[in-house]
Amino acid sequence: MTDAPIYLDNAATSWPKPPEVAHAMVRYLEEIGASPGRSGHRLAVEASRVVYGAREAVAELFHAPDPLRVVFTQNATEALNLALVGLLRPGDHVVTSGMEHNSVMRPLRALERRGVAVTLVKCSPEGFLDPSDLARAIRPHTAMIALNHASNVVGTLLPVREAGRIARERGLPLLVDAAQTGGALPIDVEADAIDLLAFTGHKALFGPMGTGGLIVGERVEVSRLEPLRRGGTGSRSEREEQPDFLPDMCESGTLNAVGLAGLQAGVRWVLERGMDAVRTHEMALTRRLIQGLADLEGVTVYGSRDPDLQTATVSFNVAGMQPSEAGLMLDERHGVMCRVGLHCAPSAHRTVGTFPAGTVRFGLSAFNTSQEIDAAVRAVAELAGEAR
């Protein structure tokens, strides 16, 4: 095995993180440590400042006008559940795509059993969605459009801005799953007409696991949003009813303040580096990877195969070799760490034609280098040569 392991599993969790992330978390644990919003002493006040600073950083990154409409959750999965389960009612209809992650599909399938109708709009084998197909799927009782911004399997970008325009024309809320794009691509909830944006902290925002959130736009009626859980919020403690205002109504229980300290540092790192710089670097690496893999006999690359039309996530298979076998050999022989299988997105794999075996997935980040990409391509070339 190589002496320098190559981490290409960033579509699952980014690593390494900027040093500032660990420093912020250690500072919180060593110098603050108190619960935010639960007491009036100086450390509790400082803890609350950290949490609000994280809200401000997230709002700045996504161009959300009101930081208090940034609701923190454990991850994008919880945020998506909050939006879907919290807003959809029996008799409603929701439109989504054939490229969704199970974080959208599983809540929707559960809601189907409660009387919510679901339409999956078909995508091309490359993962592209035609906005006109989306518009045609809307019915009189449609209550929401829910789309991922980019596939976690092949990285293909969905037409979110066009979906936002369609949603506004029909008076519908648009929910966007930005788990794969938050921090990797520019997102403007106002310009893109996004009403609900679910994000996670532990991927391209470079925060720790256990952080994420839902941005709730001004067009969403807060009175209709049902919290996933109820309990102590540190506000309106004289009442036994849940607060009716954001973010408190959706943030029962003590927040992961040390994690949010790290999230704020990760988001600030992205802001300081600049979205254009992050995107340019990752596109160059993605182009190098796609070209390198496409030149190999016996290797099939899925998705757009165009860095302009996708994130830095590339899925492929080696002829004559199961993805699980290829992933194990890449790790044990070459120190290349990746993810294999169905990536919690069976619908997407059915769309691209790789169900049920799945694919080998390389997920790149701002910390990967061209030398690592070249080494990974050489490793795949060796596997492909052995499999022939």
N, C-alpha and C positions, 0 to 999 in steps of 0.2 A: 504494500500500500504506500502511496505517496506520503512524504513527511508533512506536507501542508494540505490538510483537508480543505475541500472546496464546498462551501455551503450554497446550495442552489434550491433551497426549500423556502424561499422568501414569500411565496404566495400563500404559505401556511402561517408562518411567523417569521418576521425579519430578524436577521442576526448577521453581523453584530449590530449593536445599537450605538448611537453617538455617545461618547463618554459623559456628556452632560446629563443624559437620562439617569444613569446610575448615581451620579453626583447629587442630582436633585432628590432622588429617593432616599439616599443615605442621609442627606441634610434633614429631610423631613423626619426620619426616624431618630436622628441624634439630637436635633435641635427643637423640634416641634412636638410631634407625637400625639397631640390631643385630637379629640373628635371635632370636626367642623360643624358649626351650627347648633351645638348642644350646650355650650356654656358661654359665659361672658368674660372669662379670664383671658389674659394676654395670649396664651398658647392656642386656645380655641379660636380666638379672633384671627391669629396668624394662619391657623389651619383653614379657616374660611376664606382668607385671602388667596391661599394656594388654589383652592377649588374654584374660586371665581376667576382667578388668573387662567386656569385651564379652560373655563368657558369662553373667556375672551379670546384666547389663542385659537380655539376651534372656530369660533364665530368669524375671526379675521381670516383664517385660511379658506373657509367656505363662503365668505362674503355674506354671512347671515347678519341681519341688522340688529338683532336683539340677543345678547348672550344668555339672557334668562330663558330663552326658548331652546337652549341646548340642554337636553335631558341626558344625564349620564346613566349608563347601563354597564353590565359586565362585558359586553361585546356587541357586535353587529347582530348576532342571532337574537339576543334579547330585545334589541332595538326594533328589529323587524317584527318580532312577536307583538311588541307593544303597539306598533302601528296597525298590524293586520287584525289581531285579536281585539285590540282596543277600539277600532273604528268600524269594522264590518259587522253587520247584523244579519240574521236570517232573512232571506228574500233579496239580499244584495247580490250583485254580480261584480266580479273582479276580472280584469284582463291582465295576463302576464305572458311570458315568453317560454319557448322550449329550451332556453339556455339557463334556467334558474338553478340556484343552489338549493339544497334541502332546507336551508334556513328560511326560504320562502315556500318551497313546495310542501313541507310537512305541516306548517301551520295552515296552509290553504287546504290541504286534504282533510285536516281535522275540522276546519270550518265548513267544508262541504257536507260533512256528516251532521252539521247543525243547520243546514239549509242555505248556505252561501254557494252560489253558482260560480264556477271557475272556467275560464276559457284560456287555453294555452295556444298562443299564436305561433305557428311553425316558423322556424328559422332555416336558413340554408345550411348545407353541411359544413360550411366554414364558420357558421355561427352568426351570420348577418340577419338582421331583422328589417323587413320592409315596413316603413311607417304607415303606408297605405293599408297594409294587412292589419296593423294595429287599430287603425281607425275603423275598418270594417267590422272588427270584433265587438265594438261598443254597442250596447243594447240600451233600451229605455231605462232599465233598472241597474245599469252599471254604476257602481259607487266608488271605484278606484282603478287606477292603472298602476301596476307594480312591476318594476323592471330592475335587473341588475345593470350596473353601468358597464361592467366588463366581465366576461366569462372567467371563472376561476380555473377552467379546464384549458382553454386555448387562448385566452386573453382578448378575444374579439370584442370590440367596443360596440355597444348598442346605441341607437340614435336617441339618446336621452333628451337632447334639446328639442328635437322634432316631436318626441312624445310629450314633452311639456307644452309645446304649442297646441297639440291636439287636445290635451287635457284641459287647457285653459279655454279653448273654443267650446268644449262640451261641458264646462263647469265641473270638472272632476279633479280630485286630488291625485297628484303623481307621487308615488313612493319609489325612491331609488335606493338600491342596495349598492353602497359605495365601498364595500369591504375591500375590493381589489384596486380601487382607484383613489381613495382618499389619501392624499400625500404623494401620489404618483402622477396624477393628471390634474390640471386646473379644473376646479368645480366652482361654479357661481350659482348659488341656489336662487338668486333673483333673476339673473340673465337666462338661466336654464329652465326657469319656471318649475322648480322643484319644490313641492310642498312638504315632503317628508324625506329627510336624508338620513339613512342609517350608516354609521361608520364604525370601524373598529380601531382600537389603538395600537394593536400589537403587530400590524403589518407595515404599510408604507408610512405610517405616522411615527414609527420607531419608538412607540411607547411600550409599556409592559403588558403582559397578558392580564385579563381581568378589567380592561378598560374599553370603553366604546360609548356610543350614544346615539340619540335620535334628535335631529334638528326639526322642530315643529314650526312650520311656516305660519305667517299671519292669516292665511286663508283657511287654516284648519280650525274648526270650532272646538275649542278646548273642552267645552261642556259635554261634547260627544265622546271624548277620549276616556275610555275605561282603563284605569291603572291595572297593571298585572298583579300588583301586591299593594296592600295597605298596612299602615302602621305608623311608627314614630317618624317624624320629619324634623323635629326641633322647632316647628312653627305651629301656631294655633293650638298649643298643647292643652288649652282649656276645653277643647272640643273633642268629642269622641268620633266625629265624622272626619273623613279625609279632606285635607285642604283642596280647594277648587281652583288653584292657580299653579302655573308652571314656575320653576321646575319641580316644586315640592310635591305636587300631587302624584308624580311618577317616580319619586326618589325616596321611598320609605326605607328605613334602616340606615345604618351608618355607611357612608360612602367609602370607597376605596381611595382614601385621600392620598396615601403614599403612592399608589399607582397613578393617580391624577397628577401628582407632582412630576412623575416621570413622563406622563403623557404631555403635559405642558412643555417640558423640555424638548421632547421629540418634535412636537409641532413647531416650536420656536426654531429648532434646527432646520426644519424644512423651509420655514418662512425666510430664514436668514440665507440659506443656500439658494433659494429661489426655485419656484416650480419649473421654470424654463430650463434651468441647469440640470435639475433632476431628470426631467423628461428627455432632454437631449442626450445625457449620458446613458440612460437606460435604453433609448432607441438605438443608439450606436451598438451597444452590447447585443441587443436583440437581433439586429440586422446581421451581426457577425455570427451569432449562434445559428440563426435560420439558414444562412448561406452555407455554413460549415456542415450542418446536418443534412441539408438538401443535396450536397455533393456526394454523400455516402451511399454506396450501393446497399440496398436492403433496409434502408431507414426511411420511414414515412413520417413526414411532418404534417400536423393537422392545423386547422384554423386558417387565418387570413394569409399567413406567410408574408405579411407586409407590416413592418414596425409602425408605420403611420396609422394603421387601423387597429392596433391592439396594444395591450400592456406588455410588460417584459416577462410574460409567461408563455412558455413554448412546450407543447405536448408532442410526443412522437412515440413510435414503436419500432422495434428491431425485428425484422422478419425471422420467423422460426424461434422466437424467444418470448416467453410471457413477460409482461411488464414487471411482475414481482421478481422474476429471476434476474432481469436486467438491472433493476434497482439494487438488488442485493449485491450483484457483482460490481456495480459501479462504486458502491460504498466500500466493500471489503477489499477490492483489488486496487481501486484508484482514489479512494477517499472522496468521491463525489457524492454528496448527500442530496437526495431529491425525494419526491413523493411519487408513488405509483398507485394504480388502481382507478377507482371511480371518483375520488376526490369529493365525496358527499354530493355529487351532482349527476345522478343517473339520467335525468332528463337531457342534460347537455351531452352526455356520452351517446345517448340514443340518437340525438340530432347529428352528431359528427360521425356516427357509425362505428363507435368503439365500445359499445356495450355488448357483453357484460365484462370483458376482460379489463377494459380501461386503457390507460396509457402510462408512459413515463413522463413526468412533468418536471421541467426545469423552471424555477421561478427566480428571477434576477432582482437585484436591488442596487441602490446607489453606491453600495460598498463593494460590489463585485468589480473585477478588472478584466481587461481584454486577455490577459495572460491566463486567467482562470477559465475563461470561455474557450480558449484554444486548447487548454488541457482537457476540458470536459469533452470537447469534440473528438480529440484523439482517443479518449477512453471509449466513447461510443463507437468509434471506428474499429477499435480492437474487438469489441463485442460483436459488431456486425460481421467482421471477418471470420470470427470463430463460428458464428451461427450459419454461415453459408455452407 
